[in-house]
Amino acid sequence: MWDSVEHHNAWRETPAFTEFVGSIRDYLTGPTGMEHFATISEG
């Protein structure tokens, strides 16, 4: 999990991200969607 959008975007620039996407690329059918959630209650 990332603390911010900036941390997420920084990860996308790493060799690890490139390797990850390369390993799943054959399963992707187009641009991927992304959703972000925040915990509003713990209980």
C-alpha positions as CSV (number, residue, x, y, z in Angstrom):
1,M,0.0,0.0,0.0
2,W,1.2,3.5,-0.7
3,D,1.0,6.5,1.5
4,S,0.3,8.8,-1.4
5,V,-0.3,9.1,-5.1
6,E,3.3,10.4,-5.4
7,H,4.7,7.2,-3.8
8,H,2.6,5.1,-6.2
9,N,3.8,7.0,-9.2
10,A,7.4,6.7,-8.0
11,W,7.0,2.9,-7.8
12,R,5.8,2.9,-11.4
13,E,9.2,4.3,-12.4
14,T,11.2,1.4,-10.8
15,P,12.6,-1.7,-12.4
16,A,10.4,-3.8,-10.1
17,F,7.3,-2.3,-11.7
18,T,8.6,-2.9,-15.2
19,E,9.2,-6.5,-14.3
20,F,5.8,-6.9,-12.7
21,V,3.9,-5.5,-15.7
22,G,6.0,-7.7,-18.0
23,S,5.0,-10.8,-16.1
24,I,1.2,-10.0,-16.5
25,R,1.2,-8.2,-19.8
26,D,-0.2,-11.2,-21.7
27,Y,-3.3,-11.2,-19.4
28,L,-4.1,-7.5,-19.9
29,T,-6.7,-6.7,-22.5
30,G,-6.2,-2.9,-22.5
31,P,-5.5,0.0,-20.2
32,T,-6.1,-1.0,-16.7
33,G,-8.4,0.8,-14.3
34,M,-7.3,1.8,-10.8
35,E,-9.4,2.5,-7.7
36,H,-8.2,3.9,-4.4
37,F,-10.0,3.4,-1.2
38,A,-9.6,4.8,2.3
39,T,-10.6,3.2,5.6
40,I,-13.4,5.2,7.1
41,S,-14.1,2.9,10.1
42,E,-12.3,0.1,11.8
43,G,-14.3,-2.2,13.9
